[in-house]
Amino acid sequence: MNKYKELQVWQISMDVAETIYQLTSSFPDEEKFGLKSQLRRCSVSVPSNIAEGAGQNSSKEFNYFLGIANGSCYELETQVILSNKLGLVKL
C-alpha cells in the first residue's frame, strides 16, 4: 500500500491543501496564528495522514490513519464555514 501518490483521495486532498493555502493568503495579519494557521495545518493533515497510513504494514493501520484524515476533513469544513461566517471567505 505504499503507492499513496496514485490514490485519488490523496491527489484531491493535495489539491484542497493547495487551495486552502491560496485562500488564506489574503487573511488579515491578526489571523496569522488563528484561523489561517488552523486551516493550513488541518488541510495538510489530510494528505499527510493518508500517506502515513499507506506506509503502514496492515490494512487495519491504514484504515486507522484514514479515519484520522476523515476527522481532519470535518475539522477543515467547520473552519471554512466559520471563515465564511466571519467574512474572510465567500462560499
N, C-alpha and C positions, 0 to 999 in steps of 0.2 A: 504493500500500500504506500510505497514511497514516491509515487508519481503524482504528488498533490497538485503540481502545476497543470496537469491535464484535467483536473476536476473542474467542471463548470462552476460549481459553487465557490471554489477558491478564486477563479478568474473574476466572477461577478463581484465577490467581496473585495477584491483588489480595486476594481473599478469604483465601487462605493467609497472605499477609503480615499482614493484619489479625489473623488468628487467632494467629499467632506473637507479635505484639506483646502480645495479651491474655494468652497463655500465659506469656510471660516476665515479665510484670509482677509475678508472685509469686516470681520467682527471688531468692535471697538477695543481699544487697549485695555480697558478695565476688565474685559473678559479673557485676558491672556491666561490667567490661572483659574478661570471659571469654566463656563460652557465651552469655550474654544478648546481648551485643554482636554476637557472631558470627552467632547465629541471626537477629537482626533485620537485620543488613546483608545476609546471604545471602538472606533472604526478599524483601527489597526489590530485590535484584539481578535476580530472575527477571522480574517485570513490567517493570522498567526496561530490561532488555536486549531484551525483546520490543518495547517501544515504540521504543527506539533503532533496532532493526533495521527496523521498519516505516517509519521515516523515511529510510531509505537509498534509493538510486536504482536498485537492481537486486535481483533475486531471490537472486543469489549472496551479496550483502552481507546481505540479510535472513536467509538460511539460516545465515550465519556467526554472527549475533547469537542466533539460535535455538539454535545449538549451545552458546554460552556460557550461555544461560538453562538449557538442559538440564543442563549441568555443575553449575550452581548448585543445581538440584533434587537432584542426587545428594549434593552437599555438605550441603544442608539436611537431607536424610533421615539422613545419617550423624550430624549434630549432634543431631537429635531422638532417634535411637537411643541416643546417648551420654547425653543428658539423662535418658532413661528409666533407663538402667543406673545412673546416679548418684542416682536417686530424685527428680529435680527435676520430672519429669512422669510421668504414668501414661498408657500407651498402651492 
